[in-house]
């Protein structure tokens, strides 16, 4: 048969589901992140950097509660349903009962001991009244996490995707409306408004997912009849996977919480006042990090869908499919990560000034830019390891990484200020990414080519930067525009140069292979 007449091979149903699901979740994530940027800008200009610092101090409490009652059970539901779709509804209902039960107990505990938590753990009395809002949001988070886990396991990501958009849209709309009413009434906007917005978003997301499940439950792809099992039959199997993961996430969240709580106090030891320390912490966590994490939307979506996909492939004994998923994830994490290094090192200062009116935020971005490839690798490789059932390995490696970062916080910040934390974050993420990749390499066979995945895209990024500077040296067509719009257009130009070179290199390699 003539080679030119061959019909291109179609994507398999699994690959098609993974691709379309990733695109859907990524699109929802991008919309959510864009909305979130406007929200962050609003908060930074209304409650200020110090207010952002106080707001971010209460997140560890929610994170620990979510790890205990929702996150681990969501993952367990997702993986268990993917491995046995016929028992999916029974697994989901069991997980929901356990998750909501734990969340109610946790919410009651937060409300009862809010003053102790604020004064003795968070070391910030202003957090006490805010913890009530956090407590009420915990059961809501548990409900929509379990429903999302069920839809992910059934490889139906539409409801979780729209739930993200719903949560963020309602949160922002409610906060803007309340803020407008407060301003017109002459009331002062405080950090309490941001926490109220968090609660409103969680309530909206839970109501949406409940409605979706009630009227549009996910259906099995096959015609096989569902298997109905009781609580006593499904609970042990579900919790056998969830409990180790719950313990892992709890310890990791405690370590992360310790880091979040220690940073302001260690900054005070470096010579900053209480207000200045919270402001620096607010700039770091509320302004710089959201920009760095923005591209991770793609890889968070991919990671969520990779876990059940890899679990299903492992149950089928399809190692080739798993190796292909690992290689694809490695390649695109590094491609995008290298692009982000170029973007944030070149335009970090302009983004900090134009968006947040803060030079410090831009300085942090230029340093944190080097995190990007490793941050994205950790997200996807960790999800694949979990999908392969290696949760204990990912746990140990994450603990090692967190301990390294905590050492930089404890020892470095009092001597070198916030720079010690930025360096520690980079060192710990590089270490964690290497551990994840080496562990996968020992377990699975996948394609790893340092020349194609690191050297070539890095060289093309440098070439793209050279083309960019050569192009604007003659004339800058965006000169005279507002700084933010000008910066965005310059970033788009750099992306076009880089992606064009990358595509050209890929086409050339394909032609050489065919010849």
C-alpha positions as CSV (number, residue, x, y, z in Angstrom):
1,X,0.0,0.0,0.0
2,X,1.2,3.5,-0.8
3,X,2.5,5.1,2.4
4,X,0.8,8.4,1.5
5,X,-2.5,6.6,1.5
6,X,-2.3,5.2,5.0
7,X,-5.1,6.4,7.4
8,X,-3.7,8.1,10.5
9,X,-4.1,5.9,13.6
10,X,-6.9,7.2,15.8
11,X,-6.5,7.8,19.5
12,X,-7.6,4.9,21.7
13,X,-10.7,5.5,23.9
14,X,-8.5,5.7,27.0
15,X,-6.1,8.2,25.5
16,X,-9.0,10.2,24.1
17,X,-10.7,10.3,27.5
18,X,-7.4,11.4,29.1
19,X,-6.7,14.1,26.5
20,X,-10.3,15.5,26.5
21,X,-10.5,15.3,30.3
22,X,-7.2,17.1,30.7
23,X,-8.2,19.8,28.2
24,X,-11.5,20.3,30.0
25,X,-10.0,20.5,33.5
26,X,-7.2,22.7,32.2
27,X,-9.7,25.1,30.6
28,X,-11.7,25.2,33.9
29,X,-8.5,25.7,35.9
30,X,-7.3,28.5,33.6
31,X,-10.6,30.3,33.9
32,X,-10.5,29.8,37.7
33,X,-6.9,31.0,37.9
34,X,-7.7,34.1,35.7
35,X,-10.6,34.9,37.9
36,X,-8.5,34.3,40.9
37,X,-5.9,36.8,39.7
38,X,-8.4,39.5,39.6
39,X,-9.6,38.4,43.1
40,X,-6.0,38.5,44.4
41,X,-5.4,41.9,43.0
42,X,-8.6,43.2,44.6
43,X,-7.6,41.7,48.0
44,X,-4.1,43.0,47.8
45,X,-5.5,46.6,47.3
46,X,-8.2,46.3,49.9
47,X,-6.8,44.3,52.8
48,X,-3.2,44.9,52.0
49,X,-0.1,42.6,52.2
50,X,-0.5,42.3,56.0
51,X,-4.1,41.3,55.6
52,X,-3.1,38.7,53.0
53,X,-0.6,37.4,55.5
54,X,-3.2,36.9,58.2
55,X,-5.6,35.3,55.6
56,X,-3.0,32.8,54.5
57,X,-2.2,31.9,58.1
58,X,-5.6,30.2,58.5
59,X,-5.1,28.1,55.4
60,X,-3.0,25.5,57.2
61,X,-6.0,24.8,59.5
62,X,-8.3,24.1,56.5
63,X,-5.5,22.1,54.8
64,X,-5.1,19.8,57.8
65,X,-8.9,19.3,58.1
66,X,-9.2,18.7,54.3
67,X,-6.4,16.1,54.5
68,X,-8.2,14.2,57.3
69,X,-11.7,14.2,56.0
70,X,-11.7,14.9,52.2
71,X,-8.5,14.8,50.2
72,X,-7.4,11.2,51.0
73,X,-11.0,9.8,50.7
74,X,-11.5,11.6,47.4
75,X,-8.4,9.9,46.0
76,X,-9.4,6.6,47.4
77,X,-12.9,6.9,45.8
78,X,-11.3,7.9,42.5
79,X,-8.9,5.0,42.4
80,X,-11.4,2.4,43.8
81,X,-14.1,3.4,41.4
82,X,-11.7,3.4,38.4
83,X,-10.6,-0.2,39.3
84,X,-14.2,-1.4,39.9
85,X,-16.8,0.8,38.2
86,X,-19.6,-1.6,38.8
87,X,-19.3,-1.0,42.6
88,X,-18.7,2.7,42.0
89,X,-21.9,4.1,43.5
90,X,-21.6,1.9,46.7
91,X,-18.0,3.0,47.1
92,X,-18.9,6.6,46.7
93,X,-21.7,6.5,49.2
94,X,-19.5,4.8,51.8
95,X,-16.8,7.4,51.3
96,X,-19.3,10.2,51.5
97,X,-20.7,9.0,54.9
98,X,-17.2,8.6,56.4
99,X,-15.9,11.9,55.0
100,X,-18.9,14.0,56.2
101,X,-18.8,12.3,59.6
102,X,-15.2,13.2,60.1
103,X,-15.7,16.7,58.8
104,X,-18.5,17.5,61.3
105,X,-16.3,16.4,64.2
106,X,-13.4,18.6,62.9
107,X,-15.7,21.6,62.4
108,X,-17.0,21.3,66.0
109,X,-13.4,21.0,67.3
110,X,-12.3,24.1,65.5
111,X,-15.2,26.2,66.8
112,X,-14.6,24.9,70.4
113,X,-10.9,25.6,70.4
114,X,-10.6,28.5,68.1
115,X,-8.9,30.7,70.7
116,X,-6.3,28.1,71.6
117,X,-5.6,27.4,67.9
118,X,-5.2,31.2,67.1
119,X,-3.1,32.2,70.2
120,X,-0.9,29.1,70.8
121,X,-0.6,27.5,67.3
122,X,-1.0,30.2,64.7
123,X,0.4,32.8,67.1
124,X,-1.9,35.4,65.7
125,X,-5.0,36.3,67.9
126,X,-6.7,38.0,64.9
127,X,-7.3,34.5,63.4
128,X,-9.7,33.3,66.2
129,X,-12.9,34.8,64.7
130,X,-11.9,33.8,61.2
131,X,-11.6,30.1,62.2
132,X,-15.4,29.9,62.6
133,X,-15.8,30.5,58.8
134,X,-13.1,27.9,58.2
135,X,-14.9,25.4,60.4
136,X,-18.3,25.7,58.6
137,X,-16.5,25.3,55.2
138,X,-15.0,22.0,56.1
139,X,-18.1,19.8,55.7
140,X,-18.9,21.6,52.4
141,X,-15.4,20.8,51.1
142,X,-15.8,17.1,52.2
143,X,-19.1,16.8,50.2
144,X,-17.9,18.2,46.9
145,X,-14.5,16.4,47.2
146,X,-16.2,13.0,47.5
147,X,-18.6,13.8,44.6
148,X,-15.6,15.0,42.4
149,X,-13.7,11.8,43.3
150,X,-16.6,9.7,42.1
151,X,-16.7,11.6,38.8
152,X,-12.9,11.4,38.3
153,X,-13.0,7.6,38.9
154,X,-15.7,7.2,36.3
155,X,-13.6,9.4,34.0
156,X,-16.3,12.0,33.7
157,X,-14.5,15.2,34.7
158,X,-17.2,17.6,33.5
159,X,-18.9,18.1,36.8
160,X,-15.6,18.7,38.8
161,X,-14.5,21.1,36.1
162,X,-17.6,23.2,36.2
163,X,-17.6,23.0,40.0
164,X,-14.2,24.8,40.0
165,X,-15.6,27.6,37.9
166,X,-18.8,27.8,40.0
167,X,-16.9,28.0,43.3
168,X,-14.5,30.8,42.1
169,X,-17.2,32.8,40.3
170,X,-19.6,32.8,43.2
171,X,-16.8,33.6,45.7
172,X,-15.6,36.6,43.7
173,X,-19.1,37.8,42.9
174,X,-20.2,37.6,46.5
175,X,-17.1,39.3,47.8
176,X,-17.3,42.2,45.2
177,X,-21.0,42.7,46.1
178,X,-20.4,42.7,49.8
179,X,-17.4,45.0,49.4
180,X,-19.4,47.4,47.4
181,X,-22.1,47.5,50.0
182,X,-19.5,48.0,52.8
183,X,-17.8,50.9,50.9
184,X,-21.1,52.6,50.3
185,X,-22.0,52.2,54.0
186,X,-18.6,53.6,55.1
187,X,-17.5,50.4,56.6
188,X,-13.9,49.3,56.7
189,X,-13.0,46.2,54.6
190,X,-11.0,43.7,56.7
191,X,-9.6,40.2,56.2
192,X,-12.9,38.8,57.4
193,X,-14.4,39.5,54.0
194,X,-11.8,37.2,52.3
195,X,-12.6,34.4,54.7
196,X,-16.3,34.8,54.2
197,X,-15.7,34.6,50.4
198,X,-13.9,31.3,51.0
199,X,-16.9,29.9,52.9
200,X,-19.4,31.1,50.2
201,X,-17.3,29.5,47.5
202,X,-17.2,26.1,49.3
203,X,-21.0,26.2,49.9
204,X,-21.7,27.0,46.2
205,X,-19.4,24.2,45.0
206,X,-21.0,21.6,47.3
207,X,-24.6,22.7,46.3
208,X,-23.6,22.5,42.6
209,X,-22.1,19.0,42.9
210,X,-25.0,17.7,44.9
211,X,-27.4,18.9,42.3
212,X,-25.3,17.5,39.5
213,X,-25.1,14.1,41.2
214,X,-28.8,14.1,41.9
215,X,-29.9,14.9,38.3
216,X,-26.9,13.8,36.2
217,X,-25.2,10.9,37.8
218,X,-22.3,9.4,35.9
219,X,-23.0,6.3,33.9
220,X,-20.8,3.4,33.2
221,X,-19.3,3.1,29.8
222,X,-20.2,-0.6,29.5
223,X,-23.6,-2.2,29.7
224,X,-22.7,-4.2,32.8
225,X,-25.1,-4.0,35.7
226,X,-23.9,-2.2,38.8
227,X,-23.1,-4.1,41.9
228,X,-24.7,-2.9,45.1
229,X,-22.7,-3.4,48.3
230,X,-23.4,-2.4,51.9
231,X,-21.3,-0.1,54.0
232,X,-19.7,-2.9,55.9
233,X,-18.5,-4.5,52.6
234,X,-17.1,-1.4,51.0
235,X,-15.7,0.6,54.0
236,X,-12.8,-1.7,54.8
237,X,-11.6,-1.9,51.2
238,X,-12.0,1.9,50.7
239,X,-10.3,2.8,54.0
240,X,-7.5,0.3,53.4
241,X,-6.3,2.7,50.7
242,X,-7.5,5.9,52.3
243,X,-6.0,5.6,55.8
244,X,-2.3,5.4,54.7
245,X,-2.9,8.3,52.4
246,X,-4.7,10.2,55.1
247,X,-1.8,9.7,57.5
248,X,0.6,10.7,54.8
249,X,-1.3,13.9,53.9
250,X,-1.8,14.7,57.6
251,X,1.9,14.6,58.3
252,X,2.7,16.6,55.2
253,X,0.1,19.2,56.0
254,X,1.4,19.5,59.6
255,X,4.9,20.1,58.2
256,X,3.5,22.6,55.7
257,X,1.5,24.3,58.4
258,X,4.6,24.5,60.6
259,X,6.4,26.1,57.8
260,X,3.6,28.7,57.2
261,X,3.4,29.5,60.9
262,X,7.2,29.7,61.4
263,X,8.0,32.0,58.5
264,X,6.5,35.2,60.0
265,X,8.0,34.4,63.4
266,X,11.5,33.7,61.9
267,X,11.2,36.9,59.8
268,X,10.8,38.7,63.1
269,X,13.9,37.1,64.4
270,X,15.7,38.5,61.3
271,X,14.9,42.0,62.5
272,X,11.4,42.7,61.0
273,X,8.5,43.9,63.0
274,X,5.3,41.8,63.4
275,X,3.5,43.9,60.8
276,X,6.4,43.9,58.4
277,X,6.9,40.1,58.7
278,X,3.2,39.4,57.9
279,X,3.5,41.8,55.0
280,X,6.5,39.9,53.5
281,X,4.7,36.7,54.1
282,X,1.6,38.1,52.4
283,X,3.6,39.3,49.4
284,X,5.2,35.9,49.0
285,X,2.1,33.7,49.4
286,X,-0.6,36.1,48.1
287,X,1.2,37.7,45.2
288,X,4.3,36.0,44.0
289,X,3.4,32.3,44.4
290,X,0.1,32.5,42.6
291,X,1.8,33.7,39.5
292,X,4.4,30.9,39.7
293,X,1.7,28.4,40.2
294,X,-0.5,29.6,37.4
295,X,0.9,27.3,34.7
296,X,0.5,24.3,37.0
297,X,-3.2,24.4,36.2
298,X,-2.4,22.2,33.2
299,X,-0.4,19.7,35.2
300,X,-2.8,19.6,38.2
301,X,-5.5,18.6,35.7
302,X,-3.3,16.0,34.1
303,X,-2.3,14.7,37.5
304,X,-5.9,14.3,38.6
305,X,-6.7,12.2,35.5
306,X,-3.4,10.3,35.5
307,X,-4.1,8.6,38.8
308,X,-7.2,6.6,37.8
309,X,-5.7,6.1,34.3
310,X,-2.5,4.6,35.7
311,X,-4.4,2.6,38.3
312,X,-6.6,1.1,35.5
313,X,-3.6,0.3,33.3
314,X,-1.8,-1.4,36.2
315,X,-4.9,-3.5,37.0
316,X,-4.8,-4.6,33.3
317,X,-1.0,-5.2,33.4
318,X,-0.5,-2.7,30.6
319,X,3.0,-1.4,31.5
320,X,3.6,0.1,28.1
321,X,0.7,2.4,28.6
322,X,2.0,3.6,32.0
323,X,5.5,4.1,30.5
324,X,4.0,6.2,27.7
325,X,2.1,8.4,30.3
326,X,5.3,8.9,32.2
327,X,7.3,9.9,29.2
328,X,4.6,12.3,28.0
329,X,4.4,13.9,31.4
330,X,8.1,14.4,31.7
331,X,8.4,15.9,28.3
332,X,5.7,18.5,28.6
333,X,6.5,19.4,32.2
334,X,10.0,20.3,31.2
335,X,8.9,22.1,28.0
336,X,6.5,24.3,29.9
337,X,8.8,24.7,33.0
338,X,11.6,26.0,30.8
339,X,9.3,28.5,29.1
340,X,8.1,29.7,32.6
341,X,11.7,30.2,33.7
342,X,12.2,32.5,30.7
343,X,8.9,34.4,31.3
344,X,9.3,35.0,35.0
345,X,13.0,35.9,35.0
346,X,12.5,38.4,32.2
347,X,9.1,39.9,33.2
348,X,8.7,39.1,36.9
349,X,9.6,42.7,38.0
350,X,7.1,44.2,35.5
351,X,4.3,41.8,36.6
352,X,4.9,42.6,40.2
353,X,4.7,46.4,39.6
354,X,1.9,46.4,37.1
355,X,-0.4,43.9,38.9
356,X,0.2,44.4,42.6
357,X,2.1,47.8,42.6
358,X,4.8,46.0,44.6
359,X,8.5,45.7,43.5
360,X,9.1,43.0,46.1
361,X,6.6,40.6,44.5
362,X,8.4,40.9,41.2
363,X,11.8,40.1,42.8
364,X,10.3,37.0,44.4
365,X,9.0,35.9,41.1
366,X,12.3,36.1,39.4
367,X,13.9,33.8,42.0
368,X,10.9,31.4,42.2
369,X,10.9,31.1,38.4
370,X,13.5,28.3,38.7
371,X,11.0,26.2,40.7
372,X,8.7,25.8,37.7
373,X,10.0,22.6,35.9
374,X,10.5,20.8,39.2
375,X,7.2,21.9,40.6
376,X,5.4,20.6,37.6
377,X,7.4,17.3,37.6
378,X,6.6,16.7,41.2
379,X,2.8,17.2,40.6
380,X,2.6,14.6,37.7
381,X,5.2,12.1,38.8
382,X,3.7,12.0,42.3
383,X,0.3,11.3,40.9
384,X,1.6,8.5,38.8
385,X,3.4,6.9,41.8
386,X,0.2,7.1,43.8
387,X,-1.7,5.5,40.9
388,X,0.8,2.7,41.0
389,X,0.1,2.2,44.7
390,X,3.4,3.6,45.8
391,X,1.8,6.0,48.3
392,X,4.3,5.2,51.0
393,X,7.2,6.0,48.8
394,X,5.8,9.4,47.8
395,X,5.0,10.1,51.4
396,X,8.6,9.4,52.6
397,X,10.0,11.5,49.7
398,X,7.6,14.4,50.4
399,X,8.6,14.3,54.1
400,X,12.3,14.5,53.2
401,X,11.6,17.5,50.9
402,X,9.5,19.3,53.6
403,X,12.2,18.7,56.3
404,X,14.8,20.2,54.0
405,X,12.6,23.3,53.5
406,X,11.9,23.6,57.2
407,X,15.6,23.5,57.9
408,X,16.1,26.5,55.6
409,X,13.2,28.3,57.4
410,X,14.5,27.5,60.9
411,X,18.2,28.1,60.4
412,X,18.4,30.3,57.3
413,X,15.6,32.9,57.7
414,X,16.9,34.5,61.0
415,X,20.3,35.0,59.3
416,X,19.4,35.7,55.6
417,X,15.8,36.7,55.7
418,X,13.2,35.5,53.2
419,X,15.9,34.7,50.6
420,X,16.7,31.6,52.7
421,X,13.2,30.4,52.2
422,X,13.3,31.0,48.4
423,X,16.5,29.1,48.1
424,X,15.2,26.3,50.4
425,X,12.1,25.9,48.3
426,X,14.2,25.5,45.1
427,X,16.5,23.0,46.7
428,X,13.7,20.9,48.1
429,X,11.7,20.8,44.9
430,X,14.7,19.7,42.9
431,X,15.4,17.0,45.4
432,X,11.8,15.8,45.4
433,X,11.6,15.8,41.6
434,X,14.8,13.7,41.3
435,X,13.5,11.2,43.9
436,X,10.2,10.8,42.1
437,X,11.8,10.3,38.7
438,X,14.4,7.9,39.9
439,X,11.8,5.8,41.7
440,X,9.7,5.6,38.6
441,X,12.7,4.6,36.5
442,X,13.4,1.7,38.8
443,X,9.8,0.5,38.6
444,X,8.8,1.2,35.0
445,X,10.4,1.3,31.6
446,X,9.9,4.7,30.0
447,X,11.7,6.9,27.5
448,X,14.0,9.5,29.0
449,X,16.2,11.6,26.8
450,X,18.0,14.5,28.5
451,X,19.0,16.0,25.1
452,X,15.5,16.2,23.8
453,X,13.8,17.1,27.1
454,X,16.2,19.5,28.7
455,X,19.1,20.6,26.5
456,X,17.2,21.2,23.3
457,X,14.3,23.2,24.8
458,X,16.7,25.2,27.0
459,X,18.7,26.1,23.9
460,X,15.5,27.0,22.0
461,X,14.4,29.2,25.0
462,X,17.7,31.1,24.8
463,X,17.4,31.4,21.1
464,X,13.8,32.7,21.5
465,X,14.9,35.3,24.0
466,X,17.6,36.4,21.5
467,X,15.0,36.7,18.7
468,X,12.7,38.6,21.1
469,X,15.4,41.2,22.0
470,X,16.5,41.5,18.3
471,X,12.9,42.1,17.3
472,X,12.2,44.9,19.9
473,X,15.6,46.5,19.4
474,X,14.4,48.0,16.2
475,X,11.0,49.1,17.4
476,X,8.6,48.1,20.2
477,X,5.1,48.0,18.7
478,X,3.6,47.9,22.2
479,X,5.4,51.0,23.5
480,X,3.0,53.5,25.0
481,X,0.5,50.9,26.2
482,X,-0.3,50.5,30.0
483,X,2.5,48.5,31.6
484,X,0.4,45.4,32.4
485,X,-1.0,45.1,28.8
486,X,2.5,45.8,27.4
487,X,4.0,43.0,29.6
488,X,1.3,40.5,28.6
489,X,1.9,41.2,24.9
490,X,5.6,40.8,25.3
491,X,5.1,37.5,27.1
492,X,2.9,36.3,24.3
493,X,5.5,37.3,21.7
494,X,8.2,35.3,23.6
495,X,5.8,32.3,23.9
496,X,5.2,32.4,20.1
497,X,8.9,32.5,19.4
498,X,9.7,29.6,21.8
499,X,6.7,27.4,20.7
500,X,7.4,28.0,17.1
501,X,11.0,26.9,17.5
502,X,10.0,23.9,19.5
503,X,7.4,22.9,16.8
504,X,10.0,23.4,14.1
505,X,12.5,21.2,15.9
506,X,9.9,18.5,16.4
507,X,8.9,18.6,12.7
508,X,12.6,18.3,11.6
509,X,13.2,15.4,13.9
510,X,10.1,13.7,12.6
511,X,11.2,14.2,9.0
512,X,14.7,12.8,9.8
513,X,13.1,9.7,11.5
514,X,10.8,9.0,8.5
515,X,13.7,9.3,6.0
